[in-house]
Amino acid sequence: MIQITILFFAIYKDIVGKKKISLEIPDNTKVSDLRKHLTQEYPNLKATIESAVISIDRSFAFDENILNDGVEVAVFPPVSGGGLTDYPTICEITEDELDINELIQEITLPSTGAVCSFTGVVRANTQRDHPHQTEYLEYEAYEDMAREKLHQIAYEIREKWNTVEGIVLVQRIGRLEAGTVTVLIACAAAHRDTGVFEAARYGIDRIKEIVPIWKKEITPQGEKWVEGEYQPKHDD
């Protein structure tokens, strides 16, 4: 038998009623076996466990992966490393208010002639798809893994657009009221026609895919976790 630690996030934390448990399982247990074991321990997981994303020691895991003694496993819904270059790279998860001007200034170099940024804001009134009002959002993150994935995205951006210099990828967590900035992506380069627009768009799209951050939406009708549909791939 081996001992593992399991962290639950977002809806899974609500279903299990705990954020963290220790579990003794047989040696050579696979992730697929763990899913079955969890539904036996927590029957209410049965409806959602197959769509859960699993990580082992902050790396995405897949059903065929074997669990080793002492690993830290995380269970979470689909998402709604440093030393990259000498250019400034800011990748953070924070509860603090974002100072957009200060963050952009930190990636502005003497060679910078263009900075393209995207900011996400808590929307009070949604008209598209299912029109409704939002009172506030509660953001939660698997913080250690989220920071690593932000650095990964910064690396991917520079792999695709080697003209990009400074990068900001910052996400707020906690309770955020309507009108509050939730996320900032900014890419700096010497000129505007060197890919900074595309790089910033790639940054926010990739955050929505692979960074373990979730939001609970609180409306006049109640509250619910907002989940994405993207399932991580082996090269994520």
N, C-alpha and C positions, 0 to 999 in steps of 0.2 A: 504494500500500500504506500501511497505517496500523499503528501500534504500540499495543497495549493490555496492561494488566496483569490477570491473572486470579488471584483468591484462591480456594482450595478449602477447604471446611470439612467436619467430621464424616466421613461415609462416603466422600465424594468425595476428601478429603485422603488417606484410606487407599488408595483405588483408584489414584489418580494417583501416590502416593508422594511428593508435594510439596505444600507449603502455598501456594506462589506461583510463577507462571511469567510470563514476558513472551512475547507472541505477535504475530507479524506476519500481518495478514490483509488481504484486498482492501478498498478503500474501498467504502462502502455495504453492508457486511456486516450482515445482520439477526441478531437473537438466534437465530432458528430456524436460520440458516446456521451460527452458532457452535456450536450443539448438534451438528450433523452433523460439523463440523470436529473437535470434541473427540473424538467417537467414532472418527474416523479416526486421530487421534494416540494415543488411549488406548482400544483396543477393549473393555476391560473395563467402560467406562462405558456401553456400549450398552444394558444391561438397565435402567439407572436414569436416564439422562440426560433422558428425556422428562418425568419427574416432578420433576426438579430445579427449584428456585427460582433465578431469576437476578436479580441487582441490578446497576445501573449507577450508579456514584458514590453508593452507599448509598440508592438509591431502587429500588423493585421495577420490574423490566423485563418486557416481554412479547415474544412471538415476532416481532411486527411492528416492534419498535423497532430503529432503526439505530445501530450502534456508531460513535462518533467517535474520532478520534485522541487518544491519551493517557488514555482513560477507565480507571477501575478497575472491573473486573467481578468479582462474587463468585458462586460456584456452591455451593449448599447445599441440604439436604433441607427439606421442609416443617417448620415449627417445631412439636416435641412440645410539636421545638424550643423552648425556654425562652420567657420573656416571656409566660407564660400569664395570670397575674393577680398581684396583690400577695400572694396567699396562699403559704405555704411549699410547695415542690414538690421532692421528693427522688427523683431517678431515677438509679439507679446499677447498674453491673455491677462486682462486687468479688470478690476472693479472700478477703477478711477475714470473720471470724465476725460474724454479725449481732447487734447489741445491740438487741433489739426494744423494750425500755423506752425506751432513749435515742432511737431513731428516732421512736417515737410522741410522746415529749415534744417533739421538734423541730417537730411539726405541731400541737401543742396550744396554742391561742390563748386569750386571756381570754374570747372568745365561744364557745369549744368546750364542748359539753355531751355529745357522743357521738363515739366513735371506733370504727369497725368494722374489724377486721383479719382477714386470712387469712395463715396461714403454711403453706408446704409443707415436708414432712419426708421424708428418705430412708427409705423403707419397707424393713424387713429381710425381712418375710414377706408375699408377695402371695397372697391366696386367690382373688380374682376372676379370671375368664377362664382364664389359664394359671398355676395355682399354682406358685410357685417362691420360692427364696431369693435375696436380693441381698446381696453382700458390701460393695460400695460403688458409687458413681456417679462418672463423670468428666464434668463439664459444660464445654462449650466455647461461645464466643460470637464473633460478628463484632461486636466491641465498639463501634466507632464507630456503626455502623448500629443496634445494639441500644439504645444510649442515646437516639438520635434517635427510635426507635420507642416507647420508654418515655415520652418527653415527648409524643409524639403521643397515646398512650393517656390520659395525664393531661389533655390538651386535650379529648379526646373525652368523658372522664368529666364534665368541667365543662360541656361543651356539653349533655349529657343531664341532668345534675343540678346546676343552678346554685346549689344550697344547699350543695354540698360545698366545704369550705374547704381545709385542708391535705391533701396526698396523698403517700404513700410508695409507690414501686415499685422494689424493690431485689432483684436476683437475684445469687446467688453462683455462681462458676464454680470449676473445679479439682476436685480429688479430695475427695469428701464421703462420710464414713462413715455407716452406718445410724444413724438417730436424729438426724442433723444437719439443722438448718433450712436450706432451700435458697432460699426466696423469701419476701418479705414484701410484702403489699399492705395498705395502711391508708388509710382515708378518714375525715376529720374533718368534723363539722358541728355546728350549734348544738343540734340535737335528733335523737333516734334515728329519728323517723318522717319524715325528710326525704330519704331515698334512700341513706343510707350503706351499708346492707346490700347493696342492689342494685348500688351503685357498686363496692364491693369485689369482688363476684362478677364483675362486668363486667371489672374490671381483670385478674383472674387468667385469665379465659377469653380475653381479648384478647391477653395475653402469649403464651398457648399458640398463638395464631393467627399473629401477625405479627412477633414479636420473634425475631431469628435467634439462638436458643440451642438447643443440642442436648445430649443426654446419652448416654454410653456406659454400659451396665449390665454390671457384672462379677458373675458368678454362679459357683457351684462347677462348672458345666458349661462355662463359657467366657465370652465377652464379645460384645456386639453393640450397635450404635447403635440407639437407640429413635427412630423417626420418626413424625411426625404425618401427617395426611391433608389438612389444609387447604391449598388453593392460593390465594395472594393474588389479590385482585381489583384492578381499575384504581383504585378509590378507597381502597385500603389504603395 
